[in-house]
Amino acid sequence: MVKEILKIKKLTKYYGKTLGVKDLTLALKEGEIFGFIGPNGAGKSTTIRSIMNLINKTSGQVFFQDEELTKDAINLKRQIGYLPSEVNLYEDLTVKKMLDYHASFYPNTSQERCKYLVDLFQLPENKKIEDLSFGNLKKLGIILAFMTEAKLLILDEPTNGLDPIMQQRFYELLKAEKAKKTTIFYSTHILSEIAKICDRVGIIKDGQLIKVETIEELKSKNLLFVTVSSPDIEKIANEFQLTNQIENQTVRFQTKLDSNTIIKRLSKYQIDKILINEPTLEDLFFHYYK
């Protein structure tokens, strides 16, 4: 049986009367890359900051390796690598001094590991942090998260600011961590990343977790996307009970009907063009966000 590394139980956070996240319950398995997706404002960063105790939870608990993860759980925190969506560091330090300072809090950090990551992301160690570009600052944040040989990595919008070459190196680094059975909690709004690297995905909407499934389960949903162009388009719209979806004698809709049934029902109308597609991850995401 696969061990559950991170357990979130009924996590709730209100900012005054404004909901951040409500009753979120989730468990991450050892060695998986779990994608956490939703648009800006859905509750992704609130969830992560609550897990990390950077903000106070309204209610709920978080357990890491079966121990409650609290503000004072220093030994547990040493086993977690964290990359915030916005990297803010001591600007008057050089990159090298920042790396050394960070390493001083993590006994398992090795110079070899740090050098490997610096070389991988081609980061200039002698530059002051205040002089780094946005992309190099994000690279430094990634190195700080990965240099400690953590058992759990919590990454909030990790590729924002990376060029395509560095993104590819980052994905390869993730695969290497997964091979070591590191658990990775990966928050993003970029759906192509989720499809490329994640084992499971959780969809958050308006502060509530509405779906948790594997990528394969999501893609195998009995859902088809149909586009039809026809001079009988209004009759077709009535046939499938569609409203306000007609544009230039064309209608596009999603359905759980199979292809044979769709074609049979359309056969009594004059058809100029028909296209039946399986949904992409983007289609499925927006299906839940209707």
Secondary structure as UniProt FT lines:
FT   STRAND          4..15
FT   TURN            16..17
FT   STRAND          18..29
FT   TURN            30..31
FT   STRAND          33..37
FT   TURN            40..41
FT   HELIX           44..51
FT   TURN            52..53
FT   STRAND          59..64
FT   TURN            65..66
FT   STRAND          67..68
FT   TURN            71..72
FT   HELIX           74..77
FT   TURN            78..79
FT   STRAND          80..83
FT   TURN            91..92
FT   HELIX           95..103
FT   TURN            104..105
FT   TURN            107..108
FT   HELIX           111..120
FT   TURN            121..122
FT   TURN            125..126
FT   HELIX           129..131
FT   HELIX           134..146
FT   TURN            147..148
FT   STRAND          152..156
FT   TURN            158..161
FT   HELIX           164..179
FT   TURN            180..181
FT   STRAND          183..188
FT   HELIX           191..197
FT   STRAND          200..205
FT   TURN            206..207
FT   STRAND          208..214
FT   HELIX           215..219
FT   STRAND          224..229
FT   TURN            231..232
FT   HELIX           233..239
FT   TURN            240..241
FT   STRAND          246..247
FT   TURN            248..249
FT   STRAND          250..255
FT   HELIX           259..266
FT   TURN            267..268
FT   STRAND          273..277
FT   HELIX           281..288
//
